[in-house]
Structures are given as C-alpha cells and as structure tokens.
Amino acid sequence: MDRFEKVYSQGIIDVTEIWVDKETGVQYLFHRNGNAAGLAPLLDKDGKPVVTP
C-alpha cells in the first residue's frame, strides 16, 4: 500500500475518497455505498487523467 496515498475522504456509510498513485501521479476517485463500490481515474475537461505534479 506504499504506492497509493489517500488525499481526501468524506462520509462513513456513503464514502467518497480520492487516492493518488505516487509513482504516476494519477488521481483516482473511490466511492462506496453499502456493499457496492467503484474506482475510476479522475478526468479533466478533455478526458485526460488528472495528474498530481
């Protein structure tokens, strides 16, 4: 788990988090609600991944 860093978290049951891949800088949105969850890269207005410098 050293590769990913959680930079934002909101909620307890309905959880939204932003994770950053420390090797590539790509940001990911993680959302969990009950038993369902999903992970997707954050995209800018041009559809390219958001990258942390």
VMD Tcl script that draws the C-alpha trace (Angstrom):
set ca {
  {0.00 0.00 0.00}
  {3.01 2.35 -0.19}
  {2.22 3.15 -3.81}
  {-1.16 4.82 -3.11}
  {-1.94 7.72 -0.78}
  {-5.42 8.77 0.32}
  {-5.63 12.57 -0.03}
  {-9.37 13.10 0.59}
  {-12.10 11.26 2.45}
  {-15.74 12.09 3.15}
  {-18.56 10.08 4.71}
  {-18.99 6.95 6.81}
  {-21.62 4.78 5.09}
  {-21.65 6.68 1.80}
  {-17.88 7.10 1.36}
  {-16.06 9.17 -1.26}
  {-12.25 9.16 -1.37}
  {-9.51 10.44 -3.67}
  {-6.35 8.36 -3.94}
  {-3.09 9.32 -5.67}
  {-0.73 6.83 -7.30}
  {2.65 8.07 -6.04}
  {4.51 6.51 -8.98}
  {2.44 8.05 -11.79}
  {0.70 10.96 -10.02}
  {-2.70 9.86 -11.40}
  {-5.65 10.63 -9.11}
  {-8.45 8.09 -8.60}
  {-11.98 8.53 -7.26}
  {-13.23 5.72 -4.99}
  {-16.89 5.61 -3.94}
  {-18.54 3.07 -1.64}
  {-22.18 2.83 -0.61}
  {-23.09 -0.24 1.44}
  {-21.95 -3.35 -0.44}
  {-21.30 -1.55 -3.73}
  {-18.06 0.23 -4.61}
  {-16.26 1.66 -7.62}
  {-12.87 3.05 -8.56}
  {-12.16 5.27 -11.57}
  {-9.45 7.71 -12.63}
  {-10.36 11.37 -12.24}
  {-10.57 13.01 -15.67}
  {-10.17 16.66 -16.69}
  {-12.45 18.51 -19.10}
  {-10.56 17.00 -22.08}
  {-10.98 13.43 -20.80}
  {-7.33 13.06 -19.73}
  {-6.39 11.73 -16.27}
  {-5.79 14.33 -13.54}
  {-2.10 14.10 -12.57}
  {-0.60 15.47 -9.36}
  {2.78 17.09 -10.08}
}
mol new
graphics top color blue
foreach p $ca { graphics top sphere $p radius 0.5 }
foreach p [lrange $ca 0 end-1] q [lrange $ca 1 end] { graphics top cylinder $p $q radius 0.2 }
display resetview
